[in-house]
Amino acid sequence: MSRPSVAELRPVVHPEGVKDRRSGEHWAGRLYMREVSLRVDPYLVDTRITPNQLTYLMVVAGGLAGAALLVPGLTGAVLGAVLIQLYLLLDCVDGEIARWRGQTSITGVYLDRIGHYLSESALLIGFGLRGADLWDGSGAPEWLWAFLGTLAALGAILIKAETDLVDVARSRSGLEAAKEELSVPRSEGLALARKAAAALKFHRLIGGVEASLFILFVAILDAFGGDLFWTRLGIAVLAGIAILQTVLHLVSILASSRLR
C-alpha cells in the first residue's frame, strides 16, 4: 500500500481551525512544526504505532530534555533544546495520526495534557538543577537554584491547571466548555491589563519551547563568562515570572465570565 501524500493528509489531519486555535496551538506549530509533522505522518499512518504510544514518546522526549540540562556547558543546553523540538514534533504527530485513523479519544486528550504537565515541569526542574551545579567538585551544590527551578515548574503546572479546571468546574455544574469570548475580564481595567500582558508575552518564557530557547541563550552567555551567572539569573527570572503569572492568571479567570 502506497503512503498517503501530504496533499491527501492535510485536509484530514489539519482540519479547518486547527492552526487558528488561540489557546490550543503553539506559535511554533503554526510557524513550522505542523509542516514538518506533515512530512513525518506518511511514515507512521500505516504502522502499528498508536497515537497514545506517540504521546508516551512525547513525554519521554520532554523528560529527557530536562535531564539533558544536567550535562555541563553548552552541550546540555543544545541537547535540551533539540529534545524539546522532538517533543513538539511528537505533540503534533500524535493528534494527526489519531485524526487520520479516526482514533481520537478522551484518553488521548488526557494523556496529552498530562504529558505537557510532566515534560514542561521536568525542563524547569532540570534548569534549576543545572544552576545548582551538581558536578562542581569544589563544594556542595547550591540548592537554592534547584528550589527556584522547582518553584518555576510548580508555577507552570498551576497555570495549566487553572485553565483546565475551568472546564472541570463547568462540566460538574452541567455547563458546556467555556468559549474564548468568556475569557475577557468583566472589568475594563483588568481587560486592559490582560491585553498588555498578552502583548508583552513574558509569560511564554515558562513554556517548553520558549524556556528551552531561553536556557540555550543564557548558556551561550555563560560560555563566554565561564561560570553560571546568567543561568542563575535566568532561573530567578523564570521563577519570578511563574509566581506572578500564576496569580495574574487566577485573577483573570475569576474576573472573567468563564465560571458563570
Salt bridges, closest charged atoms under 4 A:
GLU25 OE1 - ARG21 NH2 2.96
GLU25 OE2 - ARG34 NE 2.93
GLU35 OE2 - ARG10 NH1 2.96
GLU35 OE2 - LYS19 NZ 2.90
GLU35 OE1 - ARG39 NH1 2.92
ASP91 OD2 - HIS116 NE2 3.38
GLU96 OE2 - HIS14 NE2 2.69
GLU96 OE2 - ARG34 NH1 2.85
ASP112 OD2 - HIS116 NE2 3.24
GLU120 OE1 - LYS160 NZ 3.45
GLU142 OE2 - ARG232 NH1 3.61
ASP164 OD2 - ARG113 NH2 3.24
GLU176 OE2 - LYS179 NZ 3.95
GLU180 OE2 - ARG22 NH1 3.98
GLU210 OE2 - HIS26 NE2 2.93
